[in-house]
Amino acid sequence: MKARTLALLLLILGTCEAEPLRVGLESQDYLPYYRALPGRPAEGYAIALLQRFASSQGMTLELEALPINRLHRNLQTTDRLMLVFPDNPDWSRQLKGSQHMQYSRPAIRIIDGSLVLREHLGRGIDSVRRLGTVRGFTPEAWRERLQNGQVQLVEASDIGSLVRMILRLRIDALYANPEVLRHYLKQQTDLGGDRLVLDPDLPLARTAFHASSLKHPELLEAFDRFLAEHADELAQLRRTHGLACSPSDLTEDSPACTAPAAAGTP
């Protein structure tokens, strides 16, 4: 009886001593990558990836979904957040200020590109005079044409508004992540996921989701090891979340796509 009590006590103490992995992320709907909104459980591929990483370290995962301004303010003024995910060295430079952020290797590779109505595919760059994007999302690939006035930027509050604009021909192309747009079309409309298509002849940008930290380089090193050692497992996870054979998946070191016909990338 005493031995059983002692074992139970040690188990309780061990559980109490395990520090949770506290990760901050921007509060938004970006499925299938992730959705983190007030009052709703976080979900998506990135959330599943973080949960598996935390488990591999013997930690529980605690997520704090915040508006982008508060996220970086909390990171800089408190010791609560250990990691931010997703992040990128090129994002939110003004909000990060002079803080020396450290970054993991790319955890999820992303292609942001120009999508058009299927019947407008291949019309060429000169056919795009009005480009739509979600407010706050910078279309870096179009910077030169935007700056010299060849293209007018039209911003909307969400993906749904942009879809309505392009269907009504108020914009000529939509700059977004094709996987996020396809997920929206399939889940929120009756248009079908292929009503808007990525035009490979129009500007696009390849980027990536990284984990970042101010004070925990050891966690970033552990995260890098996890990504390398679990590449096949994460490819299967992308298949589960509907990301296999997407333009972004095909740029991964270990693509989830197994279809021979999907060999080319934009």
Backbone as CSV, one residue per row, in Angstrom:
resi,resn,N_x,N_y,N_z,CA_x,CA_y,CA_z,C_x,C_y,C_z
1,MET,0.838,-1.206,0.000,0.000,0.000,0.000,0.870,1.253,0.000
2,LYS,1.941,1.214,0.834,2.832,2.375,0.898,3.546,2.586,-0.432
3,ALA,3.942,1.463,-1.052,4.642,1.576,-2.343,3.731,2.182,-3.403
4,ARG,2.459,1.769,-3.394,1.513,2.298,-4.369,1.284,3.787,-4.146
5,THR,1.180,4.176,-2.861,0.984,5.587,-2.530,2.184,6.421,-2.966
6,LEU,3.398,5.872,-2.728,4.620,6.583,-3.111,4.708,6.747,-4.628
7,ALA,4.345,5.681,-5.368,4.385,5.755,-6.827,3.409,6.795,-7.347
8,LEU,2.209,6.839,-6.736,1.211,7.820,-7.142,1.686,9.232,-6.853
9,LEU,2.322,9.427,-5.707,2.842,10.744,-5.336,3.917,11.200,-6.309
10,LEU,4.821,10.276,-6.686,5.877,10.618,-7.629,5.291,10.978,-8.994
11,LEU,4.233,10.253,-9.404,3.585,10.554,-10.670,2.966,11.947,-10.659
12,ILE,2.298,12.278,-9.553,1.681,13.595,-9.421,2.730,14.692,-9.438
13,LEU,3.816,14.482,-8.700,4.887,15.481,-8.652,5.518,15.664,-10.028
14,GLY,5.719,14.544,-10.750,6.314,14.635,-12.078,5.429,15.413,-13.021
15,THR,4.109,15.194,-12.909,3.171,15.920,-13.750,3.187,17.398,-13.438
16,CYS,3.256,17.721,-12.164,3.255,19.130,-11.764,4.511,19.847,-12.223
17,GLU,5.642,19.103,-12.276,6.905,19.738,-12.622,7.038,19.984,-14.120
18,ALA,6.287,19.244,-14.933,6.389,19.397,-16.388,5.813,20.744,-16.812
19,GLU,6.688,21.610,-17.337,6.237,22.930,-17.762,5.526,22.824,-19.103
20,PRO,4.382,23.473,-19.255,3.693,23.426,-20.549,4.459,24.220,-21.608
21,LEU,4.252,23.836,-22.855,4.809,24.572,-23.978,3.808,25.656,-24.351
22,ARG,4.148,26.901,-24.040,3.230,28.017,-24.265,3.581,28.705,-25.589
23,VAL,2.662,28.609,-26.523,2.885,29.108,-27.885,1.861,30.184,-28.202
24,GLY,2.339,31.308,-28.676,1.452,32.376,-29.120,1.260,32.311,-30.626
25,LEU,0.051,32.565,-31.071,-0.225,32.609,-32.496,-1.286,33.663,-32.772
26,GLU,-1.257,34.164,-33.992,-2.204,35.212,-34.367,-3.612,34.646,-34.443
27,SER,-4.545,35.363,-33.866,-5.940,34.931,-33.866,-6.553,35.169,-35.247
28,GLN,-6.762,34.097,-36.004,-7.382,34.217,-37.317,-7.792,32.848,-37.834
29,ASP,-8.596,32.867,-38.888,-9.014,31.647,-39.577,-8.145,31.498,-40.817
30,TYR,-7.253,30.533,-40.792,-6.340,30.303,-41.909,-6.295,28.808,-42.237
31,LEU,-7.469,28.177,-42.133,-7.557,26.752,-42.468,-7.297,26.538,-43.961
32,PRO,-6.673,25.408,-44.317,-6.424,24.228,-43.486,-5.166,24.284,-42.629
33,TYR,-4.434,25.402,-42.661,-3.219,25.487,-41.850,-3.548,25.622,-40.362
34,TYR,-4.382,26.593,-40.025,-4.837,26.669,-38.643,-5.996,27.649,-38.519
35,ARG,-6.793,27.418,-37.484,-7.818,28.374,-37.090,-7.750,28.524,-35.582
36,ALA,-7.596,29.756,-35.123,-7.543,30.055,-33.692,-8.387,31.297,-33.450
37,LEU,-9.611,31.077,-33.002,-10.550,32.168,-32.783,-11.103,32.091,-31.369
38,PRO,-11.461,33.242,-30.779,-11.996,33.250,-29.410,-13.228,32.358,-29.287
39,GLY,-13.235,31.543,-28.233,-14.392,30.709,-27.949,-14.492,29.446,-28.775
40,ARG,-13.468,29.156,-29.598,-13.500,27.955,-30.430,-12.201,27.186,-30.260
41,PRO,-12.265,25.862,-30.296,-11.026,25.084,-30.193,-10.124,25.363,-31.396
42,ALA,-8.837,25.476,-31.144,-7.881,25.661,-32.237,-7.796,24.366,-33.036
43,GLU,-7.630,24.501,-34.355,-7.576,23.313,-35.208,-6.748,23.599,-36.444
44,GLY,-6.454,22.531,-37.195,-5.697,22.663,-38.422,-4.365,21.945,-38.353
45,TYR,-3.700,21.892,-39.490,-2.429,21.173,-39.594,-1.373,21.712,-38.630
46,ALA,-1.234,23.030,-38.560,-0.207,23.610,-37.689,-0.456,23.267,-36.221
47,ILE,-1.710,23.214,-35.812,-2.037,22.893,-34.423,-1.659,21.448,-34.134
48,ALA,-1.984,20.548,-35.066,-1.630,19.142,-34.879,-0.111,18.966,-34.826
49,LEU,0.601,19.715,-35.655,2.068,19.655,-35.642,2.612,20.089,-34.281
50,LEU,2.110,21.199,-33.758,2.570,21.689,-32.456,2.234,20.709,-31.343
51,GLN,1.071,20.091,-31.410,0.691,19.122,-30.387,1.643,17.936,-30.388
52,ARG,2.017,17.480,-31.550,2.938,16.346,-31.637,4.335,16.726,-31.167
53,PHE,4.747,17.941,-31.480,6.054,18.386,-30.989,6.059,18.465,-29.475
54,ALA,5.036,19.082,-28.887,4.965,19.194,-27.431,4.994,17.814,-26.785
55,SER,4.240,16.878,-27.341,4.213,15.524,-26.795,5.586,14.871,-26.870
56,SER,6.312,15.118,-27.963,7.647,14.529,-28.109,8.618,15.049,-27.057
57,GLN,8.324,16.229,-26.494,9.179,16.824,-25.462,8.658,16.545,-24.052
58,GLY,7.603,15.731,-23.952,7.012,15.445,-22.647,6.297,16.638,-22.058
59,MET,5.767,17.516,-22.923,5.105,18.736,-22.476,3.667,18.757,-22.970
60,THR,2.825,19.494,-22.282,1.485,19.758,-22.791,1.515,21.085,-23.549
61,LEU,0.616,21.236,-24.500,0.591,22.434,-25.336,-0.441,23.416,-24.818
62,GLU,-0.016,24.659,-24.611,-0.921,25.749,-24.256,-0.831,26.813,-25.350
63,LEU,-1.945,27.093,-25.990,-1.985,28.077,-27.069,-2.616,29.369,-26.589
64,GLU,-2.044,30.481,-27.001,-2.623,31.795,-26.729,-2.824,32.505,-28.060
65,ALA,-4.061,32.557,-28.506,-4.388,33.215,-29.770,-4.715,34.672,-29.501
66,LEU,-3.951,35.574,-30.137,-4.073,37.005,-29.873,-4.015,37.795,-31.179
67,PRO,-4.593,38.996,-31.206,-4.344,39.893,-32.336,-2.845,40.131,-32.478
68,ILE,-2.395,40.365,-33.695,-0.962,40.422,-33.962,-0.233,41.458,-33.102
69,ASN,-0.838,42.625,-32.865,-0.182,43.652,-32.048,0.028,43.171,-30.621
70,ARG,-1.017,42.596,-30.019,-0.920,42.099,-28.646,0.040,40.921,-28.547
71,LEU,0.067,40.095,-29.575,0.952,38.935,-29.570,2.402,39.365,-29.404
72,HIS,2.828,40.339,-30.203,4.227,40.767,-30.115,4.489,41.616,-28.872
73,ARG,3.486,42.359,-28.423,3.669,43.115,-27.183,3.856,42.169,-25.990
74,ASN,3.031,41.132,-25.922,3.162,40.165,-24.828,4.487,39.435,-24.887
75,LEU,4.936,39.125,-26.087,6.216,38.431,-26.234,7.367,39.270,-25.700
76,GLN,7.298,40.567,-25.930,8.399,41.454,-25.559,8.334,41.920,-24.100
77,THR,7.155,41.948,-23.509,7.008,42.532,-22.166,6.777,41.496,-21.062
78,THR,6.561,40.245,-21.424,6.377,39.206,-20.408,7.231,37.998,-20.769
79,ASP,7.367,37.091,-19.825,8.112,35.855,-20.062,7.177,34.681,-20.319
80,ARG,5.904,34.979,-20.524,4.932,33.896,-20.610,5.087,33.052,-21.883
81,LEU,5.145,33.691,-23.041,5.208,32.953,-24.293,6.612,32.429,-24.557
82,MET,6.685,31.159,-24.882,7.974,30.530,-25.165,8.284,30.525,-26.662
83,LEU,7.249,30.328,-27.461,7.391,30.318,-28.916,6.254,31.112,-29.540
84,VAL,6.494,31.583,-30.764,5.434,32.125,-31.622,5.406,31.251,-32.869
85,PHE,4.196,30.893,-33.290,4.049,30.082,-34.489,2.685,30.358,-35.112
86,PRO,2.616,30.599,-36.426,3.743,30.711,-37.346,4.366,32.099,-37.309
87,ASP,5.632,32.151,-37.703,6.344,33.420,-37.795,7.320,33.314,-38.959
88,ASN,7.920,34.444,-39.302,8.848,34.494,-40.420,9.740,35.721,-40.215
89,PRO,11.022,35.636,-40.531,11.907,36.793,-40.353,11.448,38.051,-41.082
90,ASP,10.664,37.895,-42.153,10.230,39.053,-42.938,8.895,39.626,-42.476
91,TRP,8.254,39.023,-41.507,6.938,39.479,-41.074,7.036,40.440,-39.895
92,SER,6.125,41.402,-39.864,5.901,42.278,-38.700,7.191,42.889,-38.165
93,ARG,8.018,43.384,-39.062,9.313,43.919,-38.625,9.166,45.117,-37.696
94,GLN,8.187,45.974,-37.977,7.994,47.143,-37.119,7.535,46.729,-35.725
95,LEU,6.670,45.733,-35.643,6.186,45.286,-34.340,7.295,44.630,-33.530
96,LYS,8.211,43.973,-34.195,9.297,43.289,-33.487,10.361,44.263,-33.023
97,GLY,10.459,45.406,-33.672,11.411,46.428,-33.256,12.838,45.906,-33.278
98,SER,13.578,46.204,-32.212,14.992,45.825,-32.139,15.200,44.483,-31.446
99,GLN,14.110,43.818,-31.090,14.237,42.523,-30.414,14.905,41.507,-31.347
100,HIS,15.821,40.749,-30.784,16.560,39.768,-31.580,15.824,38.432,-31.551
101,MET,14.891,38.269,-32.480,14.159,37.015,-32.570,15.042,35.937,-33.197
102,GLN,14.883,34.732,-32.714,15.550,33.580,-33.305,14.492,32.689,-33.945
103,TYR,14.883,31.977,-35.021,13.892,31.249,-35.813,14.317,29.800,-36.028
104,SER,13.325,28.951,-36.148,13.562,27.560,-36.496,13.784,27.431,-37.996
105,ARG,14.088,26.246,-38.447,14.093,25.959,-39.875,12.649,26.051,-40.375
106,PRO,12.432,26.118,-41.690,11.045,26.143,-42.190,10.269,24.923,-41.718
107,ALA,9.107,25.178,-41.120,8.268,24.084,-40.624,7.173,23.731,-41.620
108,ILE,6.642,24.736,-42.304,5.610,24.530,-43.318,5.938,25.475,-44.471
109,ARG,6.116,24.939,-45.650,6.410,25.783,-46.809,5.100,26.253,-47.440
110,ILE,5.105,27.514,-47.857,3.888,28.166,-48.334,4.143,28.824,-49.686
111,ILE,3.153,28.739,-50.556,3.158,29.540,-51.788,1.960,30.479,-51.731
112,ASP,2.208,31.759,-51.818,1.145,32.752,-51.970,1.169,33.203,-53.424
113,GLY,0.010,33.215,-54.039,0.013,33.513,-55.461,-1.222,34.236,-55.944
114,SER,-1.295,34.378,-57.248,-2.358,35.137,-57.907,-3.367,34.149,-58.485
115,LEU,-4.605,34.269,-58.023,-5.661,33.369,-58.469,-6.663,34.125,-59.331
116,VAL,-7.144,33.447,-60.363,-8.085,34.055,-61.296,-9.253,33.098,-61.514
117,LEU,-10.324,33.612,-62.102,-11.408,32.731,-62.520,-10.867,31.732,-63.546
118,ARG,-11.349,30.515,-63.479,-10.804,29.472,-64.352,-10.817,29.892,-65.827
119,GLU,-11.873,30.571,-66.255,-11.970,30.966,-67.665,-11.010,32.102,-68.029
120,HIS,-10.378,32.718,-67.030,-9.421,33.794,-67.292,-7.967,33.318,-67.181
121,LEU,-7.769,32.034,-66.947,-6.425,31.489,-66.800,-5.608,31.703,-68.069
122,GLY,-4.381,32.219,-67.900,-3.476,32.373,-69.030,-3.600,33.676,-69.792
123,ARG,-4.368,34.624,-69.283,-4.520,35.897,-69.988,-3.279,36.785,-69.877
124,GLY,-2.422,36.505,-68.919,-1.183,37.261,-68.803,-1.245,38.393,-67.796
125,ILE,-0.084,38.898,-67.442,0.025,39.878,-66.368,-0.605,41.222,-66.731
126,ASP,-0.593,41.586,-68.007,-1.139,42.887,-68.405,-2.667,42.944,-68.298
127,SER,-3.296,41.793,-68.142,-4.757,41.773,-67.999,-5.194,42.109,-66.571
128,VAL,-4.242,42.128,-65.650,-4.571,42.407,-64.244,-4.357,43.886,-63.966
129,ARG,-5.453,44.614,-63.809,-5.384,46.033,-63.467,-5.808,46.290,-62.034
130,ARG,-6.653,45.407,-61.496,-7.116,45.541,-60.106,-6.847,44.224,-59.390
131,LEU,-6.041,44.303,-58.357,-5.627,43.121,-57.603,-6.237,43.163,-56.212
132,GLY,-6.918,42.108,-55.831,-7.548,42.059,-54.515,-6.736,41.264,-53.511
133,THR,-6.770,41.693,-52.273,-6.122,40.936,-51.196,-6.798,41.265,-49.872
134,VAL,-6.586,40.425,-48.885,-7.124,40.673,-47.554,-6.348,41.816,-46.915
135,ARG,-7.062,42.718,-46.267,-6.452,43.889,-45.644,-5.350,43.460,-44.670
136,GLY,-4.175,44.074,-44.816,-3.043,43.741,-43.961,-2.121,42.689,-44.553
137,PHE,-2.532,42.064,-45.638,-1.733,41.039,-46.317,-0.994,41.700,-47.469
138,THR,0.316,41.771,-47.398,1.096,42.515,-48.392,1.448,41.627,-49.583
139,PRO,0.999,41.971,-50.792,1.330,41.181,-51.986,2.729,41.522,-52.499
140,GLU,3.743,40.997,-51.823,5.131,41.335,-52.143,5.464,41.051,-53.605
141,ALA,4.905,39.994,-54.156,5.247,39.615,-55.523,4.788,40.654,-56.550
142,TRP,3.853,41.503,-56.169,3.338,42.534,-57.069,3.883,43.923,-56.732
143,ARG,4.852,44.008,-55.877,5.301,45.307,-55.361,5.647,46.292,-56.472
144,GLU,6.427,45.866,-57.450,6.883,46.792,-58.499,5.706,47.354,-59.288
145,ARG,4.779,46.532,-59.694,3.633,47.006,-60.474,2.687,47.860,-59.640
146,LEU,2.603,47.578,-58.363,1.778,48.410,-57.488,2.410,49.790,-57.304
147,GLN,3.727,49.807,-57.132,4.420,51.074,-56.896,4.411,51.982,-58.122
148,ASN,4.486,51.402,-59.306,4.513,52.258,-60.501,3.130,52.521,-61.082
149,GLY,2.090,52.070,-60.391,0.734,52.402,-60.783,0.131,51.527,-61.868
150,GLN,0.827,50.480,-62.266,0.282,49.599,-63.288,-0.886,48.765,-62.758
151,VAL,-0.897,48.552,-61.448,-1.946,47.749,-60.818,-2.484,48.493,-59.601
152,GLN,-3.797,48.492,-59.445,-4.457,49.099,-58.285,-4.748,48.008,-57.252
153,LEU,-4.394,48.266,-56.006,-4.653,47.308,-54.937,-6.036,47.563,-54.343
154,VAL,-6.841,46.507,-54.270,-8.179,46.573,-53.683,-8.181,45.656,-52.470
155,GLU,-8.429,46.215,-51.284,-8.383,45.432,-50.051,-9.791,45.130,-49.543
156,ALA,-9.922,43.977,-48.910,-11.187,43.575,-48.308,-10.902,43.005,-46.923
157,SER,-11.940,42.899,-46.116,-11.757,42.459,-44.735,-11.554,40.955,-44.605
158,ASP,-11.991,40.184,-45.619,-11.862,38.732,-45.524,-11.894,38.100,-46.915
159,ILE,-11.596,36.814,-46.943,-11.557,36.070,-48.190,-12.917,36.082,-48.887
160,GLY,-13.985,35.935,-48.100,-15.325,35.897,-48.687,-15.640,37.131,-49.498
161,SER,-15.260,38.291,-48.987,-15.510,39.541,-49.719,-14.736,39.561,-51.034
162,LEU,-13.507,39.058,-51.013,-12.701,39.034,-52.235,-13.302,38.089,-53.276
163,VAL,-13.811,36.962,-52.823,-14.431,36.017,-53.754,-15.633,36.674,-54.435
164,ARG,-16.442,37.377,-53.673,-17.598,38.059,-54.270,-17.140,39.123,-55.268
165,MET,-16.050,39.826,-54.957,-15.541,40.852,-55.866,-15.092,40.261,-57.202
166,ILE,-14.362,39.143,-57.139,-13.836,38.593,-58.387,-14.947,37.949,-59.213
167,LEU,-15.956,37.398,-58.558,-17.091,36.835,-59.286,-17.878,37.928,-60.012
168,ARG,-17.905,39.131,-59.421,-18.604,40.262,-60.032,-17.693,41.079,-60.951
169,LEU,-16.455,40.578,-61.164,-15.471,41.207,-62.055,-15.050,42.594,-61.567
170,ARG,-15.138,42.830,-60.270,-14.663,44.095,-59.703,-13.159,44.071,-59.497
171,ILE,-12.569,42.885,-59.464,-11.114,42.733,-59.456,-10.766,41.692,-60.509
172,ASP,-9.530,41.745,-60.991,-9.105,40.837,-62.057,-8.396,39.601,-61.515
173,ALA,-7.780,39.729,-60.356,-7.076,38.604,-59.733,-7.110,38.799,-58.227
174,LEU,-6.878,37.718,-57.554,-6.928,37.715,-56.093,-5.608,37.144,-55.595
175,TYR,-4.923,37.881,-54.716,-3.632,37.418,-54.198,-3.835,36.814,-52.820
176,ALA,-3.571,35.510,-52.715,-3.836,34.810,-51.462,-3.088,33.483,-51.471
177,ASN,-3.270,32.734,-50.395,-2.751,31.381,-50.348,-3.767,30.456,-51.024
178,PRO,-3.365,29.703,-52.045,-4.347,28.901,-52.789,-5.017,27.817,-51.960
179,GLU,-4.287,27.251,-50.974,-4.904,26.217,-50.144,-5.988,26.804,-49.236
180,VAL,-5.724,27.982,-48.698,-6.708,28.643,-47.841,-7.942,29.012,-48.661
181,LEU,-7.725,29.537,-49.859,-8.856,29.915,-50.711,-9.659,28.693,-51.131
182,ARG,-8.970,27.609,-51.518,-9.685,26.407,-51.931,-10.521,25.846,-50.773
183,HIS,-9.960,25.857,-49.578,-10.694,25.368,-48.407,-11.936,26.216,-48.179
184,TYR,-11.789,27.528,-48.311,-12.949,28.411,-48.134,-14.027,28.099,-49.178
185,LEU,-13.634,27.965,-50.437,-14.610,27.715,-51.502,-15.365,26.408,-51.268
186,LYS,-14.657,25.376,-50.819,-15.289,24.076,-50.624,-16.182,24.048,-49.398
187,GLN,-15.762,24.753,-48.335,-16.484,24.685,-47.068,-17.580,25.735,-46.939
188,GLN,-17.406,26.881,-47.571,-18.304,28.005,-47.336,-19.167,28.398,-48.537
189,THR,-18.929,27.788,-49.689,-19.708,28.139,-50.874,-20.100,26.862,-51.616
190,ASP,-20.918,27.013,-52.644,-21.268,25.888,-53.510,-20.574,26.014,-54.868
191,LEU,-19.490,26.782,-54.907,-18.784,27.031,-56.165,-17.847,25.897,-56.545
192,GLY,-17.359,25.143,-55.550,-16.342,24.136,-55.809,-14.950,24.718,-55.633
193,GLY,-14.023,23.877,-55.203,-12.683,24.349,-54.884,-11.849,24.772,-56.063
194,ASP,-12.289,24.455,-57.299,-11.496,24.799,-58.482,-12.090,25.944,-59.290
195,ARG,-13.047,26.687,-58.708,-13.632,27.831,-59.435,-12.590,28.919,-59.656
196,LEU,-11.701,29.100,-58.689,-10.576,30.018,-58.813,-9.303,29.184,-58.822
197,VAL,-8.386,29.515,-59.704,-7.183,28.696,-59.861,-5.940,29.574,-59.807
198,LEU,-4.874,28.970,-59.325,-3.582,29.647,-59.283,-3.033,29.749,-60.702
199,ASP,-2.738,30.969,-61.132,-2.179,31.188,-62.471,-0.654,31.220,-62.360
200,PRO,0.044,30.191,-62.859,1.508,30.136,-62.705,2.241,31.209,-63.496
201,ASP,1.539,31.892,-64.421,2.184,32.951,-65.206,2.105,34.317,-64.510
202,LEU,1.397,34.387,-63.405,1.286,35.630,-62.641,2.200,35.574,-61.421
203,PRO,2.535,36.729,-60.844,3.477,36.748,-59.717,3.030,35.881,-58.542
204,LEU,4.000,35.200,-57.948,3.771,34.429,-56.736,5.008,34.533,-55.857
205,ALA,4.867,34.148,-54.616,5.983,34.220,-53.667,6.042,32.933,-52.865
206,ARG,7.238,32.408,-52.712,7.461,31.235,-51.871,7.968,31.698,-50.510
207,THR,7.312,31.248,-49.475,7.718,31.623,-48.131,7.526,30.411,-47.211
208,ALA,7.587,30.619,-45.911,7.471,29.483,-44.997,7.023,29.941,-43.622
209,PHE,6.408,29.020,-42.905,6.110,29.207,-41.490,7.304,28.697,-40.689
210,HIS,7.784,29.529,-39.770,8.826,29.144,-38.824,8.273,29.279,-37.413
211,ALA,8.907,28.634,-36.470,8.702,28.961,-35.059,9.741,30.006,-34.681
212,SER,9.380,30.915,-33.782,10.327,31.932,-33.334,10.318,32.011,-31.817
213,SER,11.406,32.554,-31.290,11.506,32.703,-29.837,12.504,33.802,-29.507
214,LEU,12.273,34.449,-28.382,13.228,35.435,-27.872,14.216,34.818,-26.904
215,LYS,13.760,33.860,-26.096,14.566,33.401,-24.965,14.725,31.887,-24.875
216,HIS,14.250,31.163,-25.887,14.302,29.701,-25.779,14.909,29.058,-27.031
217,PRO,16.195,29.326,-27.283,16.835,28.696,-28.445,16.867,27.182,-28.340
218,GLU,16.863,26.661,-27.111,16.895,25.205,-26.948,15.618,24.564,-27.485
219,LEU,14.494,25.278,-27.388,13.250,24.753,-27.935,13.268,24.777,-29.464
220,LEU,13.874,25.816,-30.021,13.989,25.885,-31.483,14.876,24.753,-32.005
221,GLU,15.947,24.454,-31.278,16.819,23.352,-31.676,16.071,22.024,-31.599
222,ALA,15.278,21.852,-30.537,14.485,20.628,-30.401,13.431,20.543,-31.503
223,PHE,12.848,21.676,-31.858,11.839,21.723,-32.916,12.461,21.336,-34.259
224,ASP,13.663,21.838,-34.535,14.355,21.489,-35.774,14.610,19.978,-35.850
225,ARG,15.032,19.401,-34.733,15.273,17.952,-34.709,13.966,17.190,-34.957
226,PHE,12.900,17.667,-34.322,11.600,17.023,-34.486,11.169,17.040,-35.951
227,LEU,11.323,18.177,-36.619,10.925,18.288,-38.026,11.715,17.321,-38.905
228,ALA,13.006,17.185,-38.628,13.851,16.295,-39.432,13.532,14.826,-39.159
229,GLU,13.315,14.493,-37.894,13.120,13.088,-37.519,11.712,12.579,-37.813
230,HIS,10.747,13.500,-37.981,9.352,13.094,-38.164,8.813,13.546,-39.530
231,ALA,9.703,13.661,-40.519,9.283,14.176,-41.827,8.195,13.308,-42.454
232,ASP,8.330,12.000,-42.389,7.325,11.117,-42.994,5.994,11.212,-42.255
233,GLU,6.073,11.299,-40.939,4.855,11.428,-40.132,4.128,12.732,-40.457
234,LEU,4.884,13.799,-40.652,4.273,15.091,-40.957,3.701,15.122,-42.373
235,ALA,4.312,14.371,-43.285,3.741,14.259,-44.628,2.372,13.578,-44.555
236,GLN,2.269,12.543,-43.732,0.975,11.885,-43.552,-0.034,12.838,-42.918
237,LEU,0.447,13.665,-42.008,-0.434,14.642,-41.362,-0.967,15.653,-42.380
238,ARG,-0.138,16.048,-43.346,-0.610,16.959,-44.392,-1.675,16.280,-45.253
239,ARG,-1.497,14.977,-45.501,-2.539,14.261,-46.236,-3.853,14.284,-45.463
240,THR,-3.772,14.081,-44.157,-4.973,14.079,-43.316,-5.697,15.412,-43.380
241,HIS,-4.942,16.508,-43.501,-5.540,17.841,-43.496,-5.768,18.396,-44.904
242,GLY,-5.713,17.535,-45.891,-6.070,17.943,-47.241,-5.039,18.791,-47.953
243,LEU,-3.775,18.696,-47.557,-2.733,19.518,-48.159,-1.867,18.756,-49.161
244,ALA,-2.117,17.462,-49.331,-1.320,16.682,-50.276,-1.538,17.179,-51.695
245,CYS,-0.443,17.269,-52.454,-0.457,17.643,-53.873,-0.846,19.104,-54.099
246,SER,-0.926,19.885,-53.058,-1.150,21.319,-53.223,0.151,21.959,-53.721
247,PRO,0.097,23.162,-54.297,1.329,23.810,-54.752,2.370,23.935,-53.641
248,SER,1.920,24.245,-52.423,2.864,24.388,-51.323,3.457,23.046,-50.929
249,ASP,2.635,21.994,-50.903,3.124,20.673,-50.514,4.240,20.204,-51.426
250,LEU,4.129,20.522,-52.707,5.115,20.051,-53.667,6.475,20.722,-53.494
251,THR,6.552,21.773,-52.687,7.840,22.409,-52.406,8.457,21.890,-51.113
252,GLU,7.749,21.016,-50.385,8.272,20.469,-49.140,9.428,19.503,-49.410
253,ASP,10.320,19.358,-48.431,11.407,18.388,-48.555,10.863,16.965,-48.675
254,SER,9.771,16.689,-47.962,9.100,15.383,-48.040,7.643,15.619,-48.391
255,PRO,7.318,15.753,-49.687,5.931,16.045,-50.052,4.977,14.935,-49.628
256,ALA,3.744,15.338,-49.304,2.711,14.367,-48.966,2.103,13.770,-50.225
257,CYS,2.336,14.408,-51.351,1.732,13.966,-52.605,2.385,12.680,-53.092
258,THR,1.570,11.724,-53.499,2.077,10.460,-54.040,1.638,10.239,-55.475
259,ALA,0.938,11.232,-56.059,0.432,11.088,-57.419,1.536,11.390,-58.426
260,PRO,1.899,10.452,-59.318,2.975,10.694,-60.279,2.735,11.893,-61.167
261,ALA,1.462,12.202,-61.469,1.166,13.316,-62.393,1.439,14.666,-61.786
262,ALA,1.572,14.725,-60.451,1.749,16.017,-59.778,3.214,16.285,-59.538
263,ALA,4.015,16.185,-60.585,5.460,16.326,-60.411,5.911,17.769,-60.525
264,GLY,5.172,18.598,-61.226,5.603,19.980,-61.454,5.116,20.915,-60.389
265,THR,5.838,21.985,-60.146,5.442,23.020,-59.207,5.368,24.340,-59.932
266,PRO,4.599,25.290,-59.389,4.525,26.597,-60.036,5.882,27.265,-60.047
